[in-house]
Amino acid sequence: MTTANKKRLLLATTNRGKITEMSLLLGDMFEPMSLSEVLGTPPDYNETGMTFAENAEGKAIFYNRITGIPTVADDSGLSVVALKGAPGVQSARWAGKDAGDKEKISKILEEMKDIPIGQRQASFICCASFADKGAIIKTVTGTVGGEIVFDPIGISGFGYDPVFYYPPLKKTFAEMTTEEKNCCSHRGKAFREIADFIRLYFHIGN
């Protein structure tokens, strides 16, 4: 399909890892565009929601109304049983507003240093929301269960991937190929579902 025939779709992120994952899942019938491609230096959206869904929906509407382009936004994070659900919606900011992946990982490992094997269960959660014409059209949620390891393993992925162990594949998310991760990840699940919906919404076949 030529670029001229593709449907433009704004992916409301500047995170290169997310853009790569989303683009693969959406397929070649869309022309996925990042915030920086459309807006240069995009205005910040202040994530004040109490849930992943609230943040995803707010972000999708915000950038859809600014650009007029159908928009997909997500909010995702890590929920650890032993930490009573933390870091949750604060996953990106838990170690500080400007903290990088290393700082986030260091903080969670420090918080869990005394939690034994068998009590380190965690879930990744992703809410993806699709907005068009200034309104939310669809919101979906994907989850995946796993465990927090004691030390980072692997060099792929981003965020908390090196410490999130997925028992069925006996790997952390940072040890997986992109294809493996897309098949089982929270974001993969959410975006497969939202992509299927978007195809129907625009009457675009598989």
C-alpha positions in Angstrom: 0.0 0.0 0.0 1.4 3.4 -1.0 1.9 6.1 1.6 -0.8 8.2 -0.1 -3.4 5.5 0.4 -2.5 4.8 4.1 -4.6 6.2 6.9 -2.7 8.7 9.1 -2.7 7.8 12.8 -1.1 9.7 15.5 0.7 7.7 18.2 0.7 10.0 21.2 4.3 9.3 22.4 7.9 10.3 21.7 9.2 7.0 23.2 11.0 5.2 20.4 10.5 1.8 21.9 6.7 2.3 22.0 6.6 3.7 18.5 8.4 0.6 17.1 6.1 -1.8 19.0 2.9 0.1 18.0 4.0 0.4 14.3 4.6 -3.4 14.0 1.2 -4.2 15.6 -0.8 -1.7 13.5 0.5 -3.1 10.2 1.0 -1.5 6.8 -2.5 -0.1 6.2 -1.7 2.9 8.5 0.9 5.6 8.5 1.8 5.9 12.2 3.2 9.2 13.2 4.8 10.3 16.5 4.1 13.4 18.4 7.5 14.9 17.3 6.8 14.2 13.6 3.5 16.0 13.8 4.1 18.7 16.4 7.9 19.2 16.5 8.1 20.0 20.2 4.7 18.8 21.5 2.9 20.5 24.4 3.0 18.3 27.5 -0.1 16.5 28.7 -0.3 16.5 32.5 -1.2 13.0 33.5 -3.4 13.5 36.6 -5.7 10.5 36.3 -6.1 8.0 39.1 -6.1 5.1 36.7 -4.3 4.0 33.5 -7.5 4.4 31.6 -8.1 8.0 32.7 -4.6 9.0 31.6 -4.8 7.2 28.3 -8.2 8.7 27.4 -7.1 12.2 28.5 -4.0 12.1 26.5 -5.7 10.7 23.4 -8.4 13.5 23.4 -5.8 16.2 24.1 -3.6 15.4 21.1 -6.5 14.5 18.8 -8.1 17.9 19.4 -4.8 19.7 18.8 -3.9 17.9 15.6 -7.2 16.8 14.2 -5.5 13.4 13.4 -7.1 10.2 14.8 -5.0 9.4 17.8 -4.0 6.4 19.9 -2.5 7.0 23.3 -1.6 4.6 26.1 -0.7 4.6 29.7 1.0 1.7 31.1 3.0 0.6 34.2 4.0 -2.0 36.6 2.0 -3.2 39.6 3.8 -5.2 42.3 1.8 -7.3 44.7 4.4 -6.9 47.6 4.4 -3.1 47.1 0.6 -3.0 47.3 0.2 -2.2 43.6 3.0 0.4 43.4 4.5 1.9 41.3 1.2 1.7 39.4 0.2 4.9 37.5 3.3 6.5 38.9 5.6 4.0 37.1 7.2 6.6 34.9 7.8 9.1 37.7 8.2 6.8 40.7 12.0 7.3 40.9 11.7 11.1 40.2 10.3 13.2 37.4 13.5 13.0 35.3 14.6 9.6 36.3 15.9 7.2 33.6 15.4 3.5 33.3 18.4 2.7 35.4 17.1 4.8 38.3 13.6 3.3 38.1 15.1 -0.2 38.1 17.4 0.6 41.0 14.5 2.0 43.1 12.3 -1.0 42.6 15.1 -3.5 43.4 15.9 -1.5 46.5 12.3 -1.5 47.6 12.1 -5.3 47.1 15.5 -6.4 48.3 14.0 -8.2 51.3 11.1 -9.8 49.4 11.8 -13.5 48.9 11.3 -15.7 45.9 7.6 -16.7 45.6 6.4 -13.4 46.8 7.7 -11.2 44.0 4.6 -11.4 41.7 3.9 -8.4 39.5 1.8 -7.4 36.5 2.4 -5.1 33.6 -0.8 -3.2 32.7 -1.5 -1.2 29.5 -4.6 0.9 28.7 -4.8 2.0 25.1 -7.3 4.6 24.0 -8.4 5.7 20.5 -9.8 9.2 19.9 -11.3 10.7 16.8 -13.2 14.0 16.1 -12.5 15.1 19.7 -14.0 12.2 21.4 -13.0 8.8 22.9 -14.1 6.0 20.6 -12.6 3.0 22.3 -10.4 2.1 25.3 -9.0 -1.4 26.0 -6.8 -3.0 28.7 -4.0 -5.6 28.4 -2.3 -7.3 31.3 0.5 -9.8 31.7 1.7 -11.5 34.9 5.2 -12.2 35.9 7.8 -11.8 38.7 10.4 -9.3 39.7 13.9 -10.7 39.5 16.8 -9.7 41.9 19.1 -8.2 39.2 18.5 -6.8 35.7 18.8 -9.4 32.9 18.9 -8.6 29.2 19.5 -5.5 27.1 16.4 -5.2 24.9 13.2 -3.3 25.7 12.9 -0.3 28.0 11.6 0.8 31.3 11.3 -2.1 33.8 11.7 -4.8 31.2 15.1 -6.1 32.5 13.6 -7.0 35.9 10.2 -8.4 34.7 10.5 -12.1 34.4 7.9 -14.0 32.3 7.7 -17.6 33.4 6.2 -19.2 30.3 9.2 -18.2 28.2 11.7 -18.3 31.1 13.0 -14.8 30.1 12.8 -11.3 31.3 11.1 -8.9 28.8 14.6 -7.5 28.1 15.8 -10.9 26.9 13.0 -11.3 24.4 12.9 -10.5 20.7 10.5 -7.9 19.6 8.2 -10.6 18.2 8.2 -12.6 21.4 7.4 -9.5 23.5 4.6 -8.4 21.2 3.0 -11.8 21.5 2.8 -11.8 25.3 3.2 -8.2 26.5 0.5 -6.0 28.0 1.1 -3.5 25.3 1.0 -6.1 22.6 -2.3 -7.4 23.9 -3.9 -3.9 24.2 -2.7 -2.7 20.8 -3.7 -5.8 18.9 -7.2 -5.3 20.3 -7.2 -1.5 19.6 -5.7 -2.1 16.1 -8.4 -4.6 15.2 -11.0 -2.1 16.3 -9.5 0.7 14.3 -9.5 -1.4 11.2 -13.2 -2.0 11.6 -13.7 1.7 12.4 -12.1 2.8 9.2 -13.4 -0.2 7.2 -9.9 -1.3 6.5 -9.4 -5.1 6.0 -6.6 -7.2 7.4 
